[in-house]
Amino acid sequence: MLFAFAVLPVIMFGSDATSEASDEAAAHLPTVRQFAAQLPTPDLHDYPSATGPGYHLLMAVPARLGFGVHGLRIIGSLAGLALVLLVWRTAARAAGPAVALALALPLLVSTYVLSGSAWLTTDVLSVLIGTTMVAIAAWWMPTTSTFLTLAVLFVAALSVRQTNVFLAAPILAAGILGSPLGRSASDAEQWSGDEPRSWSRLGAALLALVPAALLLLALVNLWGGLMPATFRSLHDKGLSLAAPAYGLALLGTWAAIAMLPMAPEVLHTVRRHALAITLVASLAFLGAVVADSTWSVEQGRWGGAYWMIVKAFPAIGGRSIVIVTAAVVGAVLAAVLWIRAAEIRRGRQATIVLVSLLALMVVQAGNSQVWQRYFDPAILVALAWLISLGINGTRPHSAGRAVLGALLLAGVQATISTLDYWIPVFR
């Protein structure tokens, strides 16, 4: 009900006042209509979108059947609803349905989920497919059918967005942990579903990458580059080395809010694992100072409320003090969340979730535009799951503290959505 209340009025009556609305008008709706007119043989060589054709081909079918823009938006919004339900249901496996509902709330009220659901964009469908893959890789037994399912979803993910190549990470992680190599991992990462371990699981994981790799090669050959020619000057003009640090900074900021009520448990974990935490913090600091991280439209470092915060604070030698500090915090809190999950033998799931998120941040360096919308939803998904994995009956205070922290983060996300989504579209 809350999702429908937040999205349907905007779909039907809101003005086109967000970046997602602009993307719909300039890119995605024209592409959907172009493909709809060309069915059953759409021309995929060049079209007005930087992403793969999968989303547009999917939406072209109802468009061809006569659905107008409002009908298409309603169909597209189902991806947002499915995403929130998936995150809630998966978190409930570890923390129970009530706690999981609170943990999913920040994602539900996120401006990027709401805006991406209200207008025609590839964003939310892309996150939904990727989130489904991570859930399967982390929670399903590593059988042949699991890797076959992941192979099919990987093809779907890459057809929607090229940067979903990062989803090779959870597939490989599941294969490695289910193989004899997984025995070298810590006891906390062992899982009864991985036994008996077999090299065939790693082989199945590698084979699961092949269809998507062939699709990507075919698209690159078709386009003559990493994307259709129309958008190369915007998204394919060089690496953005600040992307990983920016992603960690976002994680650190949202995690600090969500984990504030858990401060006693966080400090306890940091003290018990001081050496490892110090090493993680040092590596994060070194990674964060590698590249310039100041606000810059010319360099693609803009787009989103967080970049405005970065812009408002000073930098040292081209390195934003906000990005560097928050990136270190993000790495430390990610390590704390992993340790908490590992201590109650959920390290396997936490490892796959965390590896997937870090892979996304690294792959985003290949996009010249470091926009917040490319990071935020995945971070909120991972945060909900990682917090849930640290909750069980042996930690009687964790559930209540996690709920309080999730409500704090939801309040922040709702405030951003009010300023960036609700007020502009109904002004």
C-alpha positions in Angstrom: 0.0 0.0 0.0 2.8 2.4 0.9 4.6 1.7 -2.4 1.4 2.3 -4.4 0.6 5.5 -2.5 4.1 6.8 -3.2 4.2 5.8 -6.9 0.8 5.8 -8.5 -0.1 9.4 -8.0 3.2 10.5 -9.5 2.6 8.1 -12.5 -0.8 9.6 -13.2 -0.6 13.2 -12.1 3.0 14.2 -11.5 5.0 16.6 -13.6 8.2 15.5 -15.3 10.5 17.2 -12.9 13.1 14.5 -12.0 16.2 13.2 -13.8 14.4 9.9 -14.3 11.5 11.7 -16.0 14.0 13.5 -18.2 15.6 10.1 -19.1 12.2 8.7 -19.9 11.4 11.6 -22.3 14.8 11.7 -23.9 15.8 8.1 -24.1 13.7 5.3 -22.8 10.2 6.1 -24.1 11.5 7.0 -27.6 13.4 3.7 -27.6 10.4 1.7 -26.5 8.2 3.3 -29.2 10.9 2.8 -31.8 11.2 -0.9 -31.0 7.4 -1.3 -30.8 7.0 0.1 -34.3 9.8 -2.2 -35.6 8.6 -5.4 -34.0 9.2 -8.3 -34.7 12.6 -7.2 -36.1 13.7 -4.1 -34.2 17.0 -2.4 -35.2 19.4 -2.7 -32.3 22.4 -1.0 -34.0 21.7 2.4 -32.6 18.9 3.9 -30.5 18.6 6.8 -28.0 19.7 5.0 -24.9 23.1 4.2 -23.3 21.9 0.8 -22.0 21.3 -2.6 -23.4 18.0 -3.2 -25.3 16.5 -5.7 -22.9 14.2 -3.4 -21.0 13.0 -1.6 -24.1 12.3 -4.8 -25.9 10.3 -6.0 -23.0 8.2 -2.8 -22.7 7.8 -2.6 -26.5 5.4 -5.5 -26.4 2.7 -3.8 -24.3 3.4 -0.6 -26.2 2.7 -2.4 -29.5 -0.5 -3.8 -27.9 -1.7 -0.2 -27.4 -0.7 0.7 -23.9 -0.1 4.4 -23.4 2.6 6.0 -21.4 0.7 5.7 -18.1 0.0 2.1 -18.6 3.6 1.4 -19.5 4.7 3.2 -16.3 2.4 1.1 -14.2 3.7 -2.1 -15.7 7.3 -0.9 -15.2 6.6 0.0 -11.5 6.0 -3.6 -10.7 9.7 -4.1 -10.8 10.1 -1.7 -7.9 7.4 -3.5 -5.9 9.0 -6.9 -6.6 12.4 -5.5 -5.5 11.1 -4.4 -2.1 9.3 -7.7 -1.5 12.3 -9.7 -2.5 14.6 -7.8 -0.1 12.0 -8.1 2.7 11.5 -11.9 2.1 15.2 -12.6 2.0 16.0 -10.6 5.1 13.2 -12.4 6.9 15.0 -15.7 6.5 17.6 -14.5 9.0 15.8 -11.9 11.1 12.1 -12.7 10.9 9.4 -10.9 9.0 8.8 -8.0 11.4 12.5 -7.0 11.6 12.9 -7.5 7.9 10.1 -5.2 7.1 11.9 -2.4 9.0 15.2 -3.2 7.2 13.5 -3.0 3.8 11.8 0.3 4.6 14.8 2.6 3.6 14.8 0.9 0.2 11.0 1.3 -0.1 11.2 5.1 0.4 14.4 5.7 -1.5 14.1 8.4 -4.1 15.8 6.3 -6.7 13.5 3.3 -6.2 10.4 5.5 -6.2 11.4 7.7 -9.1 12.8 4.8 -11.1 9.5 3.0 -10.6 7.3 6.0 -11.5 9.0 6.7 -14.9 10.3 4.4 -17.6 13.9 3.7 -16.8 16.2 0.7 -16.8 17.4 1.3 -13.2 14.9 -0.6 -11.1 14.5 -3.6 -13.4 18.3 -3.8 -13.5 18.6 -3.8 -9.7 15.8 -6.3 -9.4 17.5 -8.9 -11.6 20.9 -8.3 -9.9 19.3 -8.6 -6.5 17.6 -11.8 -7.5 21.0 -13.2 -8.7 22.7 -12.3 -5.4 20.0 -13.9 -3.4 20.1 -17.1 -5.4 23.9 -17.3 -5.3 24.0 -16.6 -1.5 21.1 -18.7 -0.3 20.5 -21.5 -2.7 22.5 -24.7 -2.7 25.2 -24.6 -5.4 23.7 -27.2 -7.6 23.6 -27.4 -11.4 20.1 -26.0 -11.5 21.2 -23.1 -9.4 24.0 -22.2 -11.8 21.7 -22.7 -14.8 19.2 -20.3 -13.2 22.0 -17.8 -12.6 23.2 -18.1 -16.2 19.7 -17.2 -17.6 19.4 -14.3 -15.2 22.9 -13.1 -16.1 21.9 -12.9 -19.7 18.8 -11.0 -18.8 20.8 -8.6 -16.6 23.4 -7.8 -19.2 20.7 -7.3 -21.8 19.3 -4.5 -19.6 22.5 -2.8 -18.6 26.1 -3.5 -19.6 27.5 -2.6 -16.1 25.7 -5.7 -14.8 28.9 -7.5 -15.8 29.7 -7.2 -12.1 27.2 -10.0 -11.5 29.9 -12.4 -12.5 31.2 -11.9 -9.0 28.4 -13.7 -7.0 28.3 -16.5 -9.5 32.0 -17.1 -9.1 31.9 -16.7 -5.3 29.2 -19.3 -5.1 31.2 -21.7 -7.3 34.4 -21.1 -5.3 32.8 -21.6 -1.9 31.1 -24.7 -3.1 34.3 -26.2 -4.5 37.3 -27.7 -2.6 38.8 -24.2 -2.6 36.0 -23.2 -0.2 37.6 -25.5 2.4 40.4 -23.0 2.8 37.9 -20.3 3.8 37.3 -19.7 7.5 35.0 -22.0 9.5 32.5 -19.1 9.6 32.1 -19.3 5.9 31.4 -23.1 5.8 27.8 -24.1 5.0 26.3 -27.6 5.1 24.7 -26.9 1.7 28.2 -26.8 0.2 29.0 -30.4 1.1 30.1 -32.6 -0.6 32.3 -30.0 -2.3 33.1 -30.6 -5.9 35.2 -29.0 -8.6 32.2 -29.4 -10.9 30.5 -26.5 -9.0 33.3 -24.2 -9.9 33.1 -25.5 -13.5 29.4 -24.9 -13.5 30.0 -21.3 -12.3 32.5 -20.6 -15.1 30.1 -22.1 -17.7 27.3 -19.9 -16.3 29.3 -16.9 -17.4 29.6 -17.9 -21.0 26.1 -17.1 -22.4 26.2 -13.6 -21.0 29.7 -13.0 -22.2 28.7 -14.0 -25.7 25.7 -11.7 -25.5 28.0 -8.8 -24.4 30.4 -9.5 -27.2 27.6 -9.6 -29.7 26.3 -6.2 -28.5 29.7 -4.6 -28.6 30.2 -5.9 -32.1 26.8 -4.6 -33.1 27.3 -1.2 -31.6 31.0 -0.9 -32.5 31.6 0.0 -28.8 30.4 -0.5 -25.3 27.1 1.2 -26.0 25.1 2.7 -28.8 26.9 5.5 -30.5 24.5 8.2 -29.4 25.6 8.2 -25.7 29.3 7.4 -26.0 30.3 11.0 -25.5 28.5 11.0 -22.1 29.1 7.6 -20.6 32.2 6.3 -22.4 34.8 9.0 -22.3 37.2 7.5 -19.8 37.4 5.7 -16.5 36.1 7.2 -13.3 38.6 6.0 -10.7 36.7 7.8 -7.9 33.7 5.4 -8.3 34.8 2.7 -5.8 35.6 5.3 -3.1 32.3 7.1 -3.8 30.4 3.8 -3.4 32.2 3.0 -0.1 31.4 6.5 1.1 27.7 6.1 0.4 27.8 2.8 2.2 29.6 4.3 5.1 27.1 7.2 5.4 24.0 5.0 5.2 25.5 2.3 7.4 26.6 4.8 10.1 23.0 6.0 10.4 21.5 2.5 10.3 24.0 1.2 12.8 24.0 4.1 15.2 21.7 2.3 17.7 24.0 -0.7 17.4 27.1 1.4 18.5 27.8 -0.8 21.6 27.9 -4.0 19.4 30.0 -2.2 16.7 32.5 -1.0 19.3 32.7 -4.5 20.8 33.4 -6.0 17.4 36.0 -3.4 16.6 37.9 -4.0 19.9 37.9 -7.8 19.4 39.2 -7.5 15.9 41.3 -4.4 16.1 44.1 -5.5 13.9 42.0 -6.7 11.1 39.7 -3.6 11.2 42.8 -1.4 11.2 44.1 -3.1 8.1 40.7 -2.8 6.4 40.5 0.9 7.3 44.1 1.5 6.0 43.4 -0.2 2.7 40.2 1.8 2.3 42.0 5.1 2.9 44.7 4.3 0.4 42.0 3.4 -2.2 40.1 6.5 -1.5 43.0 8.9 -2.1 44.0 7.3 -5.4 41.9 9.6 -7.5 40.3 13.1 -7.5 37.0 12.9 -5.7 35.8 16.5 -5.7 32.5 17.6 -7.3 32.9 18.1 -11.0 30.3 18.0 -13.8 33.0 17.8 -16.4 34.5 14.7 -14.8 31.2 13.1 -14.2 31.3 13.5 -10.4 27.8 14.9 -9.9 24.2 13.8 -9.9 22.5 13.2 -6.5 22.2 14.8 -3.1 25.4 13.2 -1.8 27.5 15.0 -4.4 26.0 18.3 -3.1 27.3 17.4 0.3 30.7 16.7 -1.1 30.6 20.0 -2.9 29.8 21.9 0.3 32.9 20.6 2.1 36.6 21.3 1.4 39.0 19.1 -0.4 42.7 18.4 0.1 44.8 17.9 -3.0 41.6 17.2 -5.0 40.5 14.6 -2.5 37.2 15.3 -0.8 37.4 15.0 2.9 33.8 13.7 2.9 34.5 10.9 0.4 37.8 9.8 2.0 36.4 9.8 5.6 33.1 8.2 4.7 34.8 5.5 2.5 37.0 4.5 5.5 33.8 4.3 7.7 32.1 2.3 5.0 34.9 -0.3 4.8 35.1 -0.6 8.6 31.3 -1.0 9.0 31.2 -3.5 6.2 33.8 -5.5 7.9 31.9 -5.3 11.2 28.7 -6.5 9.5 30.6 -9.4 7.9 32.2 -10.4 11.2 28.8 -10.3 13.0 27.4 -12.6 10.3 30.4 -14.9 10.4 30.3 -15.3 14.1 26.9 -17.0 13.8 27.9 -19.1 10.8 26.3 -16.9 8.1 29.7 -15.9 6.6 28.9 -17.5 3.3 25.9 -15.4 2.6 27.5 -12.3 3.9 30.6 -12.9 1.7 28.6 -13.3 -1.5 26.5 -10.2 -0.7 29.6 -8.1 0.1 31.6 -9.3 -2.8 28.8 -8.5 -5.1 28.5 -4.9 -3.8 32.2 -4.3 -4.0 32.3 -5.7 -7.5 29.5 -3.2 -8.5 31.5 -0.3 -7.2 34.6 -1.4 -9.1 32.7 -1.9 -12.4 31.1 1.5 -12.1 34.6 2.9 -12.6 34.0 2.0 -16.3 31.2 4.5 -16.5 32.3 8.1 -17.0 29.3 9.3 -14.9 29.5 8.6 -11.2 25.8 9.3 -10.4 24.3 8.4 -7.0 21.4 6.5 -8.7 23.9 3.9 -9.9 24.9 3.0 -6.4 22.2 3.8 -3.9 19.6 1.0 -4.4 22.2 -1.8 -4.4 23.8 -0.3 -1.2 20.4 -0.2 0.6 19.7 -3.8 -0.5 23.1 -5.0 0.8 22.8 -3.1 4.0 19.4 -4.6 4.8 20.7 -8.1 4.2 24.0 -7.7 6.0 22.3 -6.3 9.1 19.8 -9.1 9.0 22.5 -11.8 8.8 23.9 -10.6 12.1 20.7 -11.1 14.1 19.7 -14.3 15.9 18.4 -15.5 19.2 21.9 -15.3 20.9 21.9 -11.5 20.5 18.7 -10.4 22.3 19.2 -6.6 21.8 20.3 -6.7 18.1 16.8 -7.0 16.6 15.4 -3.9 18.4 18.5 -1.8 17.7 18.4 -2.9 14.0 14.8 -1.8 13.7 15.5 1.5 15.3 18.5 2.1 13.0 16.4 1.1 10.0 13.7 3.6 10.9 16.4 6.3 11.3 17.7 5.6 7.8 14.2 5.4 6.4 13.6 8.8 7.8 16.6 10.2 6.0 15.7 8.5 2.8 12.1 9.7 3.0 13.4 13.3 3.6 15.5 13.1 0.5 12.6 11.6 -1.5 10.3 14.4 -0.3 12.8 17.1 -1.5 13.9 15.4 -4.7 10.8 13.5 -5.7 7.5 14.5 -4.1 7.8 18.3 -3.9 9.3 18.8 -7.5 6.6 16.6 -9.2 3.7 18.3 -7.5 5.0 21.8 -7.3 
